[in-house]
Amino acid sequence: MKDKTLGHLYKDGQTIIKQGSSGNCLYVIQEGKVEVIKEFGEKEIKVAELGETEFFGEMGLFEKDVRSCTVKALGDTKVMTIVKRNFYQSIHKDSTLAYRLLEKMSNRLREVNKKIKD
């Protein structure tokens, strides 16, 4: 892991967010990979694998609901947390951030719908 100042280091298999927990922040992967898991009781379905510069937990910025999936580190992974207030300030400075976030969320929804259909 290169930069020791920002972000939090998670070890292989460590849970970063847990399905059903509350949250109000977005996570950006600085180094490493994560797996996104949907839990159905004892059954787990891997819905995505994300790598450096990708983000997760974005729904927590917009709605006061619980996390829809569990996210775990795949190997050593460094993740930076962006809280709602800082995110809104960033969007105010650069409105294209909001567009890129919505575009990514839309793509993810299409991917999940395709997986369910198949």
Secondary structure, DSSP 8 states (H G I E B T S, - for coil): ---SSSSEEE-TT-EEE-TT-B--EEEEEEEEEEEEEEEETTEEEEEEEE-TT-EE-GGGGT-SSB-SSEEEEEEEEEEEEEEHHHHHHHHHH-THHHHHHHHHHHHHHHHHHHHHH-
